[in-house]
Amino acid sequence: MAATIATIAELGYHQASFARIAERAGLSSTRLISYHFDGKDELMGQAIATIWGDLAGFMGRRVSAQTTPGGALDTYIRSLVEYIRDHRAEMRAATEIFLNFRPEGGTPAQDAATDLSVLSHVERLLTWGQESGEFGAFNVRVTAMAVQRSLDGLPFLLEADPDADLDEYADELAKLFARATRA
């Protein structure tokens, strides 16, 4: 998986052939890849699952350690920006897969952009804040969408501006959403 992700990040989705992945992995033949994966669709699906699984574990540990909704929201924002900052190759590969992966017989990866279940973790956090009285009244769906999409766009920002100050980005987003959710 590491060779697959690195190859996609460096060469792009369309140039990430089994031959190039095998070469990067130091494999003598593409048959070792074919043995484990039925084709490029399955390999790409596993690559994105690996990246999202790593990201979910990274963030889950940090956010679940928080005892207040405000702390959890701040940590959610900062930890996602930190992951993106420290895992640029993975984020580049995820972006390439997101933009180009069209599995046979399946749905395009872009369907994830319209799947509202991706907002559920942020919506739960915001609801917790409202129910506890720490957060004020606001539309949870709208705010969750604003939080999540401001973070989803960061890999695209880095493509345009690789030297963007991500610590400042995290600080500004955390302050923005702290003000927006304040009781």
Backbone as CSV, one residue per row, in Angstrom:
resi,resn,N_x,N_y,N_z,CA_x,CA_y,CA_z,C_x,C_y,C_z
1,MET,0.814,-1.190,0.000,0.000,0.000,0.000,0.860,1.257,0.000
2,ALA,1.943,1.236,0.765,2.812,2.416,0.823,3.354,2.766,-0.563
3,ALA,3.750,1.755,-1.324,4.269,2.006,-2.677,3.170,2.519,-3.595
4,THR,1.972,2.010,-3.440,0.839,2.475,-4.246,0.554,3.937,-3.963
5,ILE,0.458,4.286,-2.700,0.157,5.660,-2.305,1.263,6.609,-2.760
6,ALA,2.515,6.209,-2.573,3.636,7.056,-2.979,3.675,7.236,-4.497
7,THR,3.363,6.184,-5.239,3.369,6.276,-6.703,2.274,7.206,-7.195
8,ILE,1.089,7.091,-6.633,-0.012,7.981,-7.021,0.338,9.421,-6.675
9,ALA,0.889,9.633,-5.479,1.240,10.987,-5.044,2.284,11.609,-5.968
10,GLU,3.246,10.829,-6.394,4.321,11.366,-7.224,3.935,11.488,-8.695
11,LEU,3.292,10.450,-9.243,3.052,10.400,-10.685,1.628,10.748,-11.096
12,GLY,0.713,10.711,-10.152,-0.692,10.931,-10.475,-1.421,9.608,-10.672
13,TYR,-2.710,9.680,-10.597,-3.567,8.490,-10.676,-3.372,7.724,-11.986
14,HIS,-3.405,8.423,-13.092,-3.375,7.752,-14.397,-2.025,7.120,-14.718
15,GLN,-0.957,7.601,-14.120,0.372,7.042,-14.367,0.753,5.955,-13.361
16,ALA,-0.102,5.724,-12.378,0.189,4.743,-11.332,-0.195,3.345,-11.807
17,SER,0.627,2.776,-12.659,0.375,1.431,-13.179,0.923,0.388,-12.212
18,PHE,0.486,-0.844,-12.381,1.025,-1.936,-11.576,2.544,-2.008,-11.742
19,ALA,3.036,-1.780,-12.959,4.478,-1.856,-13.214,5.228,-0.799,-12.408
20,ARG,4.712,0.410,-12.386,5.394,1.479,-11.639,5.295,1.259,-10.127
21,ILE,4.165,0.744,-9.686,4.007,0.450,-8.255,4.951,-0.682,-7.859
22,ALA,5.020,-1.728,-8.672,5.919,-2.855,-8.391,7.372,-2.389,-8.354
23,GLU,7.738,-1.519,-9.293,9.102,-0.986,-9.326,9.408,-0.232,-8.035
24,ARG,8.499,0.635,-7.605,8.704,1.409,-6.374,8.784,0.491,-5.155
25,ALA,7.977,-0.571,-5.151,7.953,-1.492,-4.018,9.126,-2.468,-4.031
26,GLY,9.897,-2.459,-5.117,11.027,-3.378,-5.215,10.601,-4.806,-5.521
27,LEU,9.450,-4.946,-6.163,8.947,-6.274,-6.519,9.481,-6.670,-7.893
28,SER,9.741,-7.934,-8.061,10.283,-8.407,-9.336,9.211,-8.538,-10.409
29,SER,7.946,-8.566,-9.999,6.868,-8.780,-10.959,5.576,-8.139,-10.462
30,THR,4.740,-7.736,-11.404,3.428,-7.202,-11.038,2.496,-8.304,-10.553
31,ARG,2.891,-9.575,-10.784,2.039,-10.695,-10.348,1.823,-10.693,-8.837
32,LEU,2.774,-10.171,-8.091,2.600,-10.107,-6.639,1.478,-9.138,-6.263
33,ILE,1.298,-8.097,-7.054,0.186,-7.179,-6.823,-1.108,-7.844,-7.280
34,SER,-1.073,-8.438,-8.467,-2.265,-9.101,-9.025,-2.746,-10.247,-8.143
35,TYR,-1.854,-10.866,-7.424,-2.223,-11.962,-6.528,-3.143,-11.460,-5.422
36,HIS,-2.889,-10.253,-4.945,-3.655,-9.691,-3.820,-4.836,-8.835,-4.247
37,PHE,-4.789,-8.291,-5.474,-5.839,-7.390,-5.939,-6.293,-7.812,-7.326
38,ASP,-7.609,-7.863,-7.521,-8.169,-8.285,-8.807,-7.871,-7.309,-9.936
39,GLY,-7.597,-6.084,-9.610,-7.312,-5.089,-10.635,-7.056,-3.744,-9.996
40,LYS,-6.903,-2.748,-10.848,-6.607,-1.399,-10.361,-7.738,-0.862,-9.499
41,ASP,-8.998,-1.188,-9.836,-10.125,-0.710,-9.026,-9.998,-1.168,-7.578
42,GLU,-9.711,-2.440,-7.395,-9.603,-2.965,-6.034,-8.395,-2.358,-5.317
43,LEU,-7.293,-2.200,-6.028,-6.094,-1.599,-5.441,-6.361,-0.152,-5.015
44,MET,-7.028,0.621,-5.869,-7.336,2.015,-5.540,-8.316,2.101,-4.370
45,GLY,-9.295,1.211,-4.362,-10.231,1.178,-3.241,-9.522,0.900,-1.931
46,GLN,-8.572,-0.014,-1.949,-7.820,-0.318,-0.735,-6.892,0.832,-0.353
47,ALA,-6.330,1.504,-1.345,-5.450,2.649,-1.049,-6.228,3.737,-0.321
48,ILE,-7.411,4.069,-0.833,-8.189,5.131,-0.186,-8.678,4.670,1.183
49,ALA,-9.038,3.401,1.314,-9.457,2.876,2.622,-8.302,2.938,3.624
50,THR,-7.095,2.684,3.166,-5.920,2.758,4.038,-5.692,4.182,4.518
51,ILE,-5.763,5.127,3.586,-5.557,6.537,3.956,-6.638,6.998,4.929
52,TRP,-7.910,6.736,4.611,-9.004,7.184,5.485,-8.941,6.486,6.834
53,GLY,-8.550,5.207,6.854,-8.429,4.498,8.131,-7.353,5.102,9.018
54,ASP,-6.219,5.430,8.426,-5.128,6.055,9.172,-5.557,7.426,9.701
55,LEU,-6.211,8.201,8.843,-6.705,9.524,9.238,-7.730,9.414,10.366
56,ALA,-8.664,8.493,10.235,-9.703,8.323,11.264,-9.088,7.931,12.605
57,GLY,-8.120,7.044,12.591,-7.454,6.656,13.835,-6.705,7.807,14.457
58,PHE,-5.986,8.556,13.645,-5.217,9.716,14.103,-6.131,10.725,14.786
59,MET,-7.220,11.060,14.117,-8.137,12.068,14.654,-8.965,11.526,15.817
60,GLY,-9.410,10.302,15.671,-10.258,9.707,16.709,-9.596,9.712,18.073
61,ARG,-8.315,9.355,18.119,-7.585,9.339,19.396,-7.554,10.727,20.021
62,ARG,-7.351,11.731,19.228,-7.227,13.088,19.744,-8.579,13.683,20.160
63,VAL,-9.557,13.534,19.286,-10.864,14.134,19.563,-11.543,13.438,20.740
64,SER,-11.458,12.114,20.794,-12.138,11.387,21.873,-11.526,11.658,23.246
65,ALA,-10.331,12.181,23.299,-9.693,12.515,24.578,-10.220,13.821,25.160
66,GLN,-10.984,14.573,24.383,-11.496,15.864,24.838,-12.732,15.679,25.716
67,THR,-12.857,16.543,26.715,-13.969,16.423,27.664,-15.034,17.499,27.489
68,THR,-14.781,18.456,26.590,-15.775,19.501,26.335,-16.038,19.586,24.834
69,PRO,-17.233,20.011,24.455,-17.519,20.168,23.024,-16.590,21.173,22.340
70,GLY,-16.296,22.283,23.016,-15.397,23.275,22.446,-13.998,22.711,22.225
71,GLY,-13.521,21.961,23.202,-12.211,21.321,23.066,-12.209,20.291,21.950
72,ALA,-13.301,19.552,21.831,-13.401,18.541,20.779,-13.431,19.188,19.395
73,LEU,-14.185,20.292,19.243,-14.244,20.974,17.954,-12.877,21.556,17.596
74,ASP,-12.233,22.209,18.541,-10.908,22.771,18.325,-9.923,21.663,17.927
75,THR,-9.965,20.549,18.623,-9.067,19.429,18.342,-9.380,18.793,16.999
76,TYR,-10.659,18.697,16.661,-11.051,18.147,15.361,-10.406,18.970,14.237
77,ILE,-10.546,20.263,14.321,-10.000,21.153,13.295,-8.479,21.061,13.250
78,ARG,-7.854,21.225,14.401,-6.395,21.248,14.449,-5.774,19.904,14.086
79,SER,-6.393,18.812,14.498,-5.801,17.508,14.189,-5.941,17.155,12.717
80,LEU,-7.034,17.567,12.075,-7.165,17.303,10.646,-6.143,18.124,9.852
81,VAL,-5.961,19.387,10.232,-4.944,20.208,9.567,-3.552,19.623,9.818
82,GLU,-3.289,19.166,11.035,-1.996,18.550,11.355,-1.754,17.306,10.509
83,TYR,-2.774,16.466,10.381,-2.622,15.256,9.569,-2.316,15.619,8.123
84,ILE,-3.048,16.559,7.583,-2.833,16.982,6.195,-1.425,17.552,6.037
85,ARG,-0.991,18.341,7.007,0.360,18.926,6.958,1.441,17.846,6.969
86,ASP,1.274,16.850,7.831,2.303,15.841,8.033,2.186,14.635,7.104
87,HIS,1.124,14.555,6.325,0.899,13.424,5.418,0.551,13.928,4.019
88,ARG,1.414,14.762,3.511,1.122,15.393,2.216,1.042,14.376,1.079
89,ALA,1.895,13.388,1.083,1.844,12.389,0.010,0.522,11.642,0.050
90,GLU,0.078,11.273,1.236,-1.196,10.573,1.372,-2.359,11.451,0.903
91,MET,-2.302,12.725,1.253,-3.376,13.638,0.844,-3.346,13.892,-0.660
92,ARG,-2.154,13.951,-1.227,-2.049,14.106,-2.686,-2.618,12.878,-3.376
93,ALA,-2.277,11.696,-2.865,-2.811,10.457,-3.437,-4.327,10.399,-3.274
94,ALA,-4.828,10.769,-2.094,-6.279,10.754,-1.858,-6.991,11.709,-2.811
95,THR,-6.406,12.866,-3.044,-7.001,13.837,-3.963,-7.013,13.279,-5.389
96,GLU,-5.918,12.666,-5.800,-5.846,12.050,-7.131,-6.906,10.954,-7.286
97,ILE,-7.034,10.125,-6.275,-8.033,9.048,-6.327,-9.433,9.650,-6.348
98,PHE,-9.680,10.617,-5.485,-10.981,11.268,-5.410,-11.397,11.846,-6.756
99,LEU,-10.468,12.493,-7.429,-10.786,13.156,-8.688,-10.869,12.207,-9.886
100,ASN,-10.240,11.049,-9.813,-10.107,10.203,-10.999,-10.665,8.791,-10.892
101,PHE,-10.875,8.265,-9.720,-11.271,6.863,-9.542,-12.730,6.651,-9.917
102,ARG,-12.965,5.777,-10.857,-14.308,5.408,-11.302,-14.373,3.880,-11.382
103,PRO,-14.668,3.218,-10.282,-14.657,1.753,-10.314,-15.737,1.187,-11.224
104,GLU,-15.404,0.089,-11.887,-16.386,-0.588,-12.732,-17.504,-1.135,-11.859
105,GLY,-18.724,-0.908,-12.292,-19.872,-1.431,-11.567,-20.142,-0.743,-10.249
106,GLY,-19.374,0.284,-9.931,-19.565,0.987,-8.670,-19.936,2.434,-8.909
107,THR,-19.801,3.209,-7.891,-20.105,4.632,-8.003,-18.802,5.406,-7.994
108,PRO,-18.787,6.569,-8.591,-17.562,7.370,-8.596,-17.164,7.798,-7.183
109,ALA,-15.875,7.960,-6.982,-15.387,8.419,-5.681,-15.974,9.773,-5.329
110,GLN,-16.332,10.564,-6.336,-16.890,11.877,-6.071,-18.220,11.806,-5.333
111,ASP,-18.890,10.655,-5.347,-20.133,10.535,-4.596,-19.917,10.852,-3.117
112,ALA,-18.684,10.689,-2.662,-18.377,11.026,-1.272,-18.648,12.494,-0.993
113,ALA,-18.544,13.330,-2.018,-18.788,14.760,-1.844,-20.252,15.062,-1.572
114,THR,-21.136,14.164,-1.962,-22.568,14.395,-1.752,-23.150,13.465,-0.687
115,ASP,-22.316,12.676,-0.060,-22.761,11.756,0.986,-22.791,12.515,2.321
116,LEU,-23.985,12.796,2.789,-24.117,13.599,4.010,-23.659,12.864,5.268
117,SER,-23.477,11.549,5.192,-23.015,10.819,6.371,-21.599,11.243,6.776
118,VAL,-20.835,11.832,5.845,-19.497,12.300,6.209,-19.559,13.447,7.214
119,LEU,-20.716,14.051,7.351,-20.882,15.147,8.304,-21.302,14.669,9.694
120,SER,-21.655,13.400,9.816,-22.280,12.917,11.053,-21.410,13.129,12.288
121,HIS,-20.096,12.918,12.186,-19.232,13.092,13.349,-19.190,14.561,13.795
122,VAL,-19.169,15.491,12.853,-19.172,16.909,13.210,-20.548,17.302,13.741
123,GLU,-21.603,16.785,13.127,-22.956,17.086,13.613,-23.149,16.580,15.040
124,ARG,-22.647,15.394,15.359,-22.759,14.874,16.735,-22.019,15.778,17.713
125,LEU,-20.845,16.227,17.328,-20.052,17.107,18.177,-20.778,18.431,18.419
126,LEU,-21.336,19.002,17.356,-22.054,20.275,17.487,-23.333,20.127,18.310
127,THR,-24.033,19.021,18.121,-25.245,18.752,18.910,-24.888,18.609,20.380
128,TRP,-23.804,17.907,20.669,-23.316,17.768,22.045,-23.091,19.155,22.649
129,GLY,-22.474,20.044,21.892,-22.214,21.397,22.378,-23.481,22.178,22.655
130,GLN,-24.481,22.038,21.782,-25.753,22.732,22.003,-26.482,22.144,23.207
131,GLU,-26.515,20.822,23.311,-27.226,20.180,24.420,-26.578,20.476,25.758
132,SER,-25.256,20.654,25.773,-24.561,20.952,27.028,-24.667,22.428,27.405
133,GLY,-25.094,23.267,26.450,-25.184,24.699,26.688,-23.901,25.452,26.381
134,GLU,-22.857,24.730,25.990,-21.601,25.401,25.656,-21.706,26.140,24.319
135,PHE,-22.475,25.592,23.393,-22.680,26.223,22.098,-24.045,26.879,22.067
136,GLY,-24.156,27.895,21.237,-25.418,28.594,21.076,-26.314,27.913,20.057
137,ALA,-27.352,28.646,19.657,-28.315,28.139,18.681,-27.795,28.444,17.268
138,PHE,-27.750,27.430,16.454,-27.388,27.548,15.046,-27.853,26.282,14.356
139,ASN,-27.901,26.313,13.045,-28.277,25.145,12.276,-27.082,24.199,12.248
140,VAL,-27.245,23.036,12.856,-26.155,22.070,12.986,-25.667,21.600,11.616
141,ARG,-26.572,21.309,10.695,-26.159,20.819,9.364,-25.339,21.863,8.625
142,VAL,-25.793,23.101,8.641,-25.078,24.174,7.940,-23.690,24.367,8.545
143,THR,-23.615,24.391,9.859,-22.330,24.601,10.527,-21.400,23.415,10.314
144,ALA,-21.933,22.208,10.389,-21.109,21.017,10.136,-20.564,21.041,8.716
145,MET,-21.393,21.433,7.766,-20.956,21.528,6.373,-19.845,22.570,6.240
146,ALA,-19.995,23.706,6.892,-18.979,24.757,6.818,-17.654,24.286,7.425
147,VAL,-17.728,23.626,8.580,-16.513,23.104,9.219,-15.838,22.098,8.293
148,GLN,-16.588,21.081,7.866,-15.994,19.992,7.099,-15.462,20.459,5.751
149,ARG,-16.214,21.267,5.054,-15.764,21.694,3.719,-14.585,22.658,3.794
150,SER,-14.471,23.427,4.873,-13.295,24.294,5.012,-12.031,23.460,5.202
151,LEU,-12.193,22.273,5.756,-11.059,21.360,5.932,-10.827,20.509,4.685
152,ASP,-11.900,20.096,4.038,-11.776,19.285,2.815,-11.029,20.025,1.714
153,GLY,-11.122,21.340,1.711,-10.476,22.127,0.679,-8.985,22.332,0.877
154,LEU,-8.473,21.982,2.042,-7.065,22.234,2.345,-6.096,21.520,1.393
155,PRO,-6.308,20.253,1.045,-5.378,19.639,0.072,-5.345,20.384,-1.267
156,PHE,-6.466,20.959,-1.678,-6.490,21.733,-2.917,-5.711,23.042,-2.756
157,LEU,-5.838,23.677,-1.585,-5.061,24.878,-1.302,-3.571,24.568,-1.383
158,LEU,-3.161,23.441,-0.826,-1.747,23.082,-0.832,-1.217,22.800,-2.232
159,GLU,-2.083,22.344,-3.127,-1.660,22.164,-4.517,-1.333,23.524,-5.139
160,ALA,-2.123,24.530,-4.817,-1.915,25.873,-5.365,-0.834,26.642,-4.608
161,ASP,-0.734,26.407,-3.300,0.206,27.140,-2.454,0.867,26.163,-1.480
162,PRO,1.878,25.417,-1.951,2.523,24.399,-1.102,3.163,24.955,0.169
163,ASP,3.459,26.253,0.185,4.101,26.866,1.350,3.111,27.540,2.293
164,ALA,1.831,27.293,2.110,0.820,27.906,2.987,1.145,27.577,4.442
165,ASP,0.921,28.535,5.307,1.179,28.374,6.737,-0.002,27.623,7.359
166,LEU,0.171,26.338,7.546,-0.936,25.514,8.029,-1.223,25.719,9.512
167,ASP,-0.232,26.130,10.269,-0.507,26.446,11.675,-1.441,27.658,11.750
168,GLU,-1.175,28.660,10.926,-2.053,29.831,10.879,-3.442,29.434,10.379
169,TYR,-3.490,28.574,9.384,-4.767,28.089,8.844,-5.580,27.426,9.954
170,ALA,-4.944,26.545,10.721,-5.624,25.859,11.822,-6.079,26.859,12.880
171,ASP,-5.214,27.795,13.247,-5.572,28.804,14.252,-6.777,29.619,13.807
172,GLU,-6.748,30.087,12.567,-7.844,30.916,12.067,-9.164,30.138,12.001
173,LEU,-9.105,28.895,11.510,-10.340,28.104,11.462,-10.867,27.812,12.860
174,ALA,-9.974,27.447,13.773,-10.408,27.149,15.140,-11.063,28.377,15.771
175,LYS,-10.469,29.555,15.601,-11.050,30.783,16.156,-12.377,31.119,15.477
176,LEU,-12.432,30.971,14.173,-13.648,31.252,13.425,-14.817,30.412,13.929
177,PHE,-14.600,29.109,14.056,-15.693,28.237,14.481,-15.955,28.300,15.984
178,ALA,-14.989,28.720,16.774,-15.249,28.973,18.197,-16.213,30.149,18.317
179,ARG,-15.977,31.218,17.523,-16.883,32.371,17.540,-18.256,31.989,16.992
180,ALA,-18.288,31.217,15.945,-19.546,30.853,15.289,-20.440,29.967,16.170
181,THR,-19.837,29.202,17.050,-20.615,28.270,17.879,-20.856,28.772,19.293
182,ARG,-20.245,29.884,19.649,-20.324,30.406,21.014,-21.765,30.610,21.465
183,ALA,-21.990,30.298,22.732,-23.343,30.478,23.314,-23.622,31.936,23.569
